Amino acid sequence: MELTSFARTKLIAISMYYTIMKIVMLGFISRLFRRIEDSKRLSQILILLSFLITFAFIRTVTHLQKLGLLSNPGIRATLHIHHLVPGIILVLISGYVGLSFWASDKIRHLMAILFGIGAALVIDEFALWLYFKDVYWERQGRASVDAIIYVVIVLAIIFVISEVHDHKWIKRFFKKT
């Protein structure tokens, strides 16, 4: 099948458009990463991102296990350790190490990621500690999802407040051009 000259021109225009969009997006993303790297708030951003990614990952894994598409070794075992337990351990260790070595950016950022992961594992099991029984897949299990939403909102509000506290947004808003 041979393309007409109009179809060829249209195909070239579309591919040029997508190439330009990729370049623009890459430039935007690299500027955004540079800005985040230079920010004093990188630890906060890392906690929030690792929290959200871990929540999405753990919910996906548990749904796949429920559907039987992924094995769940805890079902046949006599001892089932909920993901709340490693979450608590991660929060305790990463919080302590992060505070102890706050002057080291690399350690602080790594601990921020581990803290976000641990916090997501703990909050995802919120219904377990609220009802003192495993209601993950029951109606009461919705409390865990609600808790995740509340935590994300609180973390985002704290991030915004910390930005406002530095008055950066005021300086940007009233910057003379």
PyMOL commands that set and color helices and strands:
alter all, ss='L'
color gray80, all
select helices_A, chain A and resi 5-38+42-66+73-76+84-100+105-124+126-131+139-165+168-173
alter helices_A, ss='H'
color red, helices_A
deselect
rebuild
show_as cartoon
